[in-house]
Amino acid sequence: MDVYKIPIEYAFIVFPFIAFILTIPFLIHQYRKFGSIPMLKSFCFYSMILYLICAYFLVMLPLPSFEKVAAMTGPTYQLVPFQFIKDIMATVSFEIKNITDLIEILKHSTMYTIIFNIVLTLPFGIYLRYIFKKKWYHTIIYTFLLSLFFELTQLSGLYGIYSRPYRLFDVDDLMINTLGGLIGHIITPLVTIFIPSIDKLDEKSYKKGTRVTLIRRGVSLVIDILFIIVFTILAKILFYGTGLSDYSLLFILTLYYVLIPPFVSGKTLGKKVIRLKLSSKEEKTKWYQILIRNIILAFFILFPYSWINLLPIDKFVKLIIWIVIITFQIINVIYYIYTVIGNKQHAFLYEKITNTKNSSTIEYEGNEQRNEKNEEKNVVNNCNNK
């Protein structure tokens, strides 16, 4: 059992790091397309990542020593289809007269390998059909490619790390893995009978996408900060050797958060990606509302050091300014908590001061409306083709 237990343990150790790397791209895709992420869809995504890591480690681990691999003299590949049947027939009689004969066949080590290879890719077929809505022939192709990736990784000696392959490239594994994916595709309706379809989850996502959550805003903010870091580095390179280099961050913040947003409905690059905009809580949004809001956000909440450290003033005065700003930030957070508990508006203090809020640019449409639009597009396309 250790031959299976150890790879799975390693997979669970590696999973948090891989999940962390993939989280931002996943959130960006989901928020941009749907505006929200149901819990079940997140579970499906992360469980699929965990499954793929487990499958990879089960195929590759445990790793032998370099000396042991160098001493190997056996074949590195097996290209004869259905060789596993010959292997079983060589040691087990296929004359099944009673249940004992059948059990002996099932207990053969080659049968364990067959069952393992089927189970290995069976979840992959389920994920392909349930999450990605792939047809059976798509499942065959993608499962074959996944299996081929595993086999080529083995044939390459783990991408050249080893002097030769430490496991056999077997054409039978390709066929059996592909069969496992197809079986997974076939049994998907039975496995997912008690959970909503991916279409229903998408519908739920669209419906919730008209609302703006704190996580969605947080993803937008992370994207903005990444852009600001990149632009600041470029500005420092551009201003290198001049007195303007120290003002790079202040220059980028002024351009990014103050000068441009008032002319584009308050949309920064982060908001554009996540499909958010700024709007007034009561009437048409004024440009100066966005201007004041972003000045407070950029220079008093996110990056106050961008200008405080540049001031030619006494350290004690700087300390007083920092105390005032930190106090404001604390009050800002307390106010947000108050609005969540009190009236569930989810508003920060700087939004209250400027009477602004984040709004979603996603407009919810039911399946019927989307189907009607798709039919109209098809009619237009058909007319154009004629």
C-alpha positions as CSV (number, residue, x, y, z in Angstrom):
1,M,0.0,0.0,0.0
2,D,3.0,2.3,0.6
3,V,3.5,2.4,-3.2
4,Y,0.2,4.3,-3.5
5,K,0.2,6.0,-0.1
6,I,3.5,7.9,-0.4
7,P,2.7,9.6,-3.8
8,I,-0.7,10.7,-2.4
9,E,0.9,12.1,0.7
10,Y,3.3,14.1,-1.5
11,A,0.4,15.3,-3.6
12,F,-1.4,16.7,-0.6
13,I,1.8,18.5,0.4
14,V,2.4,20.0,-3.0
15,F,-1.3,20.8,-3.6
16,P,-1.5,24.1,-1.6
17,F,1.4,25.6,-3.5
18,I,0.0,24.7,-6.9
19,A,-3.5,25.8,-5.8
20,F,-2.1,29.2,-4.7
21,I,-0.4,29.8,-8.0
22,L,-3.6,28.9,-10.0
23,T,-6.1,30.8,-7.7
24,I,-5.6,34.2,-9.2
25,P,-6.0,33.0,-12.9
26,F,-9.0,31.0,-11.8
27,L,-10.6,33.9,-10.0
28,I,-9.9,36.3,-12.9
29,H,-11.5,33.9,-15.5
30,Q,-14.6,33.3,-13.4
31,Y,-15.2,36.9,-12.3
32,R,-14.6,38.2,-15.8
33,K,-17.0,35.7,-17.4
34,F,-19.6,35.2,-14.7
35,G,-19.0,37.8,-12.0
36,S,-19.1,35.3,-9.2
37,I,-18.0,31.8,-8.2
38,P,-20.3,29.3,-6.5
39,M,-18.7,27.2,-3.8
40,L,-19.4,23.9,-5.7
41,K,-17.6,25.2,-8.8
42,S,-14.6,26.1,-6.7
43,F,-14.6,22.7,-5.1
44,C,-14.7,21.1,-8.6
45,F,-11.8,23.2,-9.7
46,Y,-9.5,22.5,-6.8
47,S,-10.5,18.8,-6.5
48,M,-9.5,18.5,-10.2
49,I,-6.1,20.1,-9.5
50,L,-5.6,17.7,-6.6
51,Y,-6.6,14.7,-8.7
52,L,-4.1,15.6,-11.5
53,I,-1.3,16.1,-9.0
54,C,-2.1,12.7,-7.4
55,A,-2.3,11.0,-10.8
56,Y,1.1,12.5,-11.8
57,F,2.8,11.5,-8.5
58,L,1.2,8.0,-8.6
59,V,2.8,7.5,-12.1
60,M,6.2,9.0,-11.2
61,L,6.8,8.1,-7.5
62,P,8.6,6.6,-5.7
63,L,11.8,7.8,-7.4
64,P,14.7,5.3,-7.4
65,S,18.3,6.3,-6.8
66,F,20.5,7.4,-9.7
67,E,22.8,4.4,-9.1
68,K,19.9,1.9,-9.3
69,V,18.6,3.4,-12.6
70,A,22.1,3.4,-14.1
71,A,22.4,-0.3,-13.3
72,M,19.2,-1.2,-15.1
73,T,19.5,-3.2,-18.3
74,G,15.9,-4.1,-19.0
75,P,13.8,-2.8,-21.9
76,T,12.6,0.8,-21.8
77,Y,9.4,0.4,-23.9
78,Q,6.8,-2.1,-24.9
79,L,5.0,-1.4,-28.2
80,V,3.0,-4.7,-28.7
81,P,-0.7,-4.1,-28.2
82,F,-2.6,-6.3,-25.7
83,Q,0.7,-7.8,-24.4
84,F,-1.0,-7.8,-20.9
85,I,-3.3,-10.6,-22.1
86,K,-0.3,-12.7,-23.1
87,D,1.3,-12.1,-19.8
88,I,-1.7,-13.3,-17.9
89,M,-2.1,-16.4,-20.2
90,A,1.5,-17.3,-19.6
91,T,0.9,-17.9,-15.9
92,V,-2.8,-18.4,-15.5
93,S,-5.2,-20.8,-17.2
94,F,-8.3,-19.1,-18.8
95,E,-10.4,-22.3,-18.3
96,I,-12.9,-20.9,-15.9
97,K,-14.7,-23.8,-14.4
98,N,-15.6,-22.3,-11.1
99,I,-15.4,-19.0,-9.1
100,T,-11.9,-20.0,-7.8
101,D,-10.5,-19.9,-11.3
102,L,-11.9,-16.4,-11.9
103,I,-10.5,-15.2,-8.6
104,E,-7.0,-16.5,-9.6
105,I,-7.2,-14.5,-12.8
106,L,-8.3,-11.3,-10.9
107,K,-5.5,-11.8,-8.3
108,H,-2.8,-11.8,-11.1
109,S,-0.4,-8.8,-10.7
110,T,-1.1,-7.8,-14.3
111,M,-4.8,-7.4,-13.4
112,Y,-3.9,-5.1,-10.6
113,T,-2.0,-3.0,-13.1
114,I,-5.0,-2.9,-15.4
115,I,-7.4,-1.9,-12.7
116,F,-4.9,0.8,-11.5
117,N,-4.6,2.2,-15.0
118,I,-8.4,2.3,-15.4
119,V,-9.0,4.0,-12.0
120,L,-6.1,6.4,-12.6
121,T,-7.9,8.2,-15.5
122,L,-11.5,7.4,-14.6
123,P,-11.9,10.7,-12.7
124,F,-10.4,12.6,-15.6
125,G,-13.3,11.5,-17.8
126,I,-15.8,12.6,-15.2
127,Y,-14.2,16.0,-14.9
128,L,-14.1,16.4,-18.7
129,R,-17.8,15.7,-19.1
130,Y,-19.1,17.4,-16.0
131,I,-17.0,20.6,-15.9
132,F,-16.0,21.1,-19.5
133,K,-19.1,19.3,-21.1
134,K,-16.9,17.3,-23.5
135,K,-18.3,14.7,-25.8
136,W,-17.2,11.1,-25.6
137,Y,-14.8,11.4,-28.5
138,H,-13.2,14.5,-26.9
139,T,-12.7,12.5,-23.7
140,I,-11.0,9.7,-25.6
141,I,-8.6,12.2,-27.3
142,Y,-7.8,14.2,-24.1
143,T,-7.4,11.1,-21.9
144,F,-5.1,9.6,-24.5
145,L,-3.0,12.8,-24.5
146,L,-2.8,12.8,-20.7
147,S,-1.7,9.2,-20.7
148,L,0.8,9.9,-23.5
149,F,2.2,12.7,-21.3
150,F,2.7,10.3,-18.4
151,E,4.3,7.7,-20.6
152,L,6.7,10.1,-22.4
153,T,7.7,11.6,-19.0
154,Q,8.7,8.0,-18.0
155,L,10.4,7.4,-21.3
156,S,12.5,10.6,-21.0
157,G,13.8,9.5,-17.6
158,L,11.8,12.2,-15.9
159,Y,12.8,14.9,-18.4
160,G,16.4,13.8,-18.6
161,I,17.1,13.8,-14.9
162,Y,17.9,10.1,-15.0
163,S,20.3,8.5,-17.5
164,R,17.6,6.2,-18.8
165,P,13.9,5.4,-18.1
166,Y,13.2,3.9,-14.7
167,R,9.7,2.8,-15.7
168,L,8.5,1.1,-18.9
169,F,6.8,3.0,-21.7
170,D,3.9,0.6,-22.4
171,V,1.4,1.0,-25.3
172,D,-1.1,-1.1,-23.3
173,D,-1.1,1.6,-20.6
174,L,-2.1,4.1,-23.2
175,M,-5.1,2.0,-24.3
176,I,-6.2,1.1,-20.7
177,N,-5.8,4.7,-19.5
178,T,-7.9,5.9,-22.4
179,L,-10.5,3.2,-21.6
180,G,-10.6,4.5,-18.0
181,G,-11.3,8.0,-19.2
182,L,-14.1,6.8,-21.4
183,I,-15.6,4.8,-18.5
184,G,-15.5,7.9,-16.4
185,H,-17.3,9.8,-19.1
186,I,-20.0,7.1,-19.3
187,I,-20.7,7.0,-15.5
188,T,-20.7,10.8,-15.0
189,P,-24.5,11.0,-14.8
190,L,-24.5,8.4,-12.0
191,V,-21.7,10.1,-10.1
192,T,-23.2,13.6,-10.4
193,I,-26.9,12.7,-10.0
194,F,-27.2,14.6,-6.7
195,I,-25.4,17.8,-7.6
196,P,-26.5,20.5,-10.0
197,S,-25.3,20.5,-13.6
198,I,-22.5,22.9,-14.6
199,D,-25.1,24.9,-16.6
200,K,-27.1,25.5,-13.5
201,L,-24.0,26.6,-11.7
202,D,-23.2,29.0,-14.5
203,E,-26.7,30.3,-14.3
204,K,-26.3,30.9,-10.6
205,S,-22.9,32.6,-11.3
206,Y,-24.5,35.0,-13.8
207,K,-27.3,35.8,-11.4
208,K,-24.9,36.6,-8.5
209,G,-22.5,38.3,-10.9
210,T,-24.6,41.5,-10.8
211,R,-23.5,41.9,-7.2
212,V,-20.0,43.0,-6.1
213,T,-18.4,41.0,-3.3
214,L,-15.4,41.9,-1.2
215,I,-13.4,39.0,-2.7
216,R,-14.2,40.3,-6.2
217,R,-13.0,43.7,-5.3
218,G,-9.9,42.2,-3.7
219,V,-9.0,40.4,-6.9
220,S,-9.4,43.6,-8.8
221,L,-7.1,45.4,-6.3
222,V,-4.5,42.7,-6.6
223,I,-4.4,43.1,-10.3
224,D,-4.1,46.9,-10.0
225,I,-1.2,46.5,-7.5
226,L,0.6,44.1,-9.9
227,F,0.2,46.6,-12.8
228,I,1.4,49.5,-10.6
229,I,4.5,47.5,-9.5
230,V,5.3,46.7,-13.2
231,F,4.7,50.3,-14.3
232,T,6.8,51.6,-11.4
233,I,9.7,49.4,-12.3
234,L,9.5,50.6,-15.9
235,A,9.4,54.2,-14.7
236,K,12.4,53.7,-12.5
237,I,14.3,52.2,-15.5
238,L,13.2,55.2,-17.7
239,F,14.2,57.8,-15.0
240,Y,17.3,55.9,-13.9
241,G,20.2,58.3,-13.2
242,T,17.9,61.3,-12.9
243,G,16.3,63.0,-9.9
244,L,12.9,61.7,-11.0
245,S,13.7,58.1,-10.1
246,D,12.6,58.5,-6.5
247,Y,9.2,59.9,-7.7
248,S,8.4,56.9,-10.0
249,L,5.8,55.4,-7.7
250,L,4.1,58.8,-7.0
251,F,4.1,59.5,-10.8
252,I,2.5,56.1,-11.6
253,L,-0.1,56.4,-8.9
254,T,-1.1,59.9,-10.0
255,L,-1.5,58.7,-13.6
256,Y,-3.1,55.3,-12.8
257,Y,-5.5,56.3,-10.0
258,V,-6.0,60.0,-10.3
259,L,-5.7,61.3,-13.9
260,I,-7.2,58.5,-16.0
261,P,-10.1,56.9,-14.0
262,P,-12.4,60.0,-14.0
263,F,-12.6,59.8,-17.8
264,V,-13.4,56.0,-18.0
265,S,-16.1,55.6,-15.3
266,G,-13.5,54.9,-12.6
267,K,-12.3,51.8,-14.4
268,T,-8.7,50.8,-13.6
269,L,-7.1,47.9,-15.4
270,G,-8.0,45.7,-12.5
271,K,-11.7,46.8,-12.6
272,K,-11.7,46.4,-16.4
273,V,-10.5,42.8,-16.1
274,I,-13.0,41.8,-13.3
275,R,-15.8,43.9,-15.0
276,L,-16.3,46.5,-12.4
277,K,-16.9,50.3,-12.6
278,L,-17.5,53.2,-10.1
279,S,-20.9,54.7,-9.8
280,S,-22.7,57.2,-7.6
281,K,-25.0,55.8,-4.9
282,E,-27.8,58.2,-5.8
283,E,-27.3,60.0,-9.1
284,K,-25.1,60.2,-12.2
285,T,-21.5,59.8,-11.2
286,K,-19.5,63.0,-11.3
287,W,-15.8,63.0,-12.3
288,Y,-14.7,64.8,-9.1
289,Q,-16.3,62.0,-7.0
290,I,-14.1,59.4,-8.7
291,L,-11.1,61.8,-8.4
292,I,-11.5,62.4,-4.6
293,R,-12.2,58.7,-4.0
294,N,-9.1,57.5,-5.8
295,I,-6.9,60.1,-4.2
296,I,-8.0,58.9,-0.8
297,L,-7.6,55.2,-1.8
298,A,-4.2,55.6,-3.4
299,F,-2.5,58.1,-1.2
300,F,-4.1,57.5,2.2
301,I,-4.9,53.8,2.2
302,L,-2.8,51.8,-0.2
303,F,0.4,53.8,-0.8
304,P,0.8,56.6,1.7
305,Y,4.5,56.1,1.9
306,S,4.7,57.1,-1.8
307,W,4.6,60.8,-0.8
308,I,5.2,60.9,2.9
309,N,8.8,59.6,2.5
310,L,9.5,62.3,-0.1
311,L,8.4,65.2,2.2
312,P,11.4,67.4,3.3
313,I,10.1,67.6,6.9
314,D,11.2,66.6,10.4
315,K,10.9,62.9,11.4
316,F,8.5,63.9,14.2
317,V,6.1,65.6,11.8
318,K,6.3,62.5,9.6
319,L,5.4,60.4,12.6
320,I,2.4,62.5,13.3
321,I,1.2,62.2,9.7
322,W,1.7,58.4,9.9
323,I,-0.4,58.3,13.1
324,V,-3.2,60.2,11.4
325,I,-3.2,58.0,8.3
326,I,-3.1,54.7,10.3
327,T,-5.9,56.0,12.5
328,F,-8.0,56.8,9.4
329,Q,-7.3,53.3,8.0
330,I,-8.4,51.7,11.2
331,I,-11.6,53.8,11.2
332,N,-12.1,52.9,7.5
333,V,-12.1,49.2,8.4
334,I,-14.3,49.6,11.5
335,Y,-16.8,51.5,9.4
336,Y,-16.8,48.7,6.8
337,I,-17.5,46.1,9.6
338,Y,-20.3,48.4,10.9
339,T,-22.0,48.6,7.5
340,V,-21.8,44.8,7.1
341,I,-23.3,44.1,10.5
342,G,-25.7,47.0,10.5
343,N,-27.2,47.4,7.1
344,K,-25.2,45.0,4.9
345,Q,-24.1,47.7,2.4
346,H,-20.4,46.6,2.4
347,A,-19.1,50.2,2.1
348,F,-15.8,51.7,3.3
349,L,-15.6,55.1,4.8
350,Y,-13.9,56.7,1.7
351,E,-16.9,55.4,-0.3
352,K,-19.3,57.1,2.2
353,I,-17.3,60.3,2.0
354,T,-17.4,60.4,-1.9
355,N,-20.8,58.8,-2.2
356,T,-19.5,56.2,-4.6
357,K,-19.6,52.4,-4.9
358,N,-18.3,49.6,-7.1
359,S,-20.9,48.3,-9.6
360,S,-20.8,45.2,-11.8
361,T,-20.8,45.6,-15.6
362,I,-22.3,42.2,-15.9
363,E,-26.0,42.2,-16.7
364,Y,-27.9,39.1,-15.7
365,E,-29.8,37.3,-18.4
366,G,-31.7,34.1,-18.0
367,N,-31.1,31.1,-20.2
368,E,-34.2,32.0,-22.4
369,Q,-32.9,35.5,-23.1
370,R,-29.4,34.2,-23.9
371,N,-30.9,31.5,-26.2
372,E,-33.0,34.1,-28.0
373,K,-29.9,36.3,-28.5
374,N,-28.0,33.3,-29.8
375,E,-30.8,32.5,-32.2
376,E,-30.9,36.1,-33.5
377,K,-27.1,36.0,-34.0
378,N,-27.5,32.7,-35.9
379,V,-30.2,34.2,-38.1
380,V,-28.0,37.2,-38.9
381,N,-25.0,35.0,-39.7
382,N,-27.1,32.8,-42.0
383,C,-28.4,35.9,-43.8
384,N,-24.9,37.2,-44.2
385,N,-23.6,33.9,-45.5
386,K,-26.4,33.9,-48.1
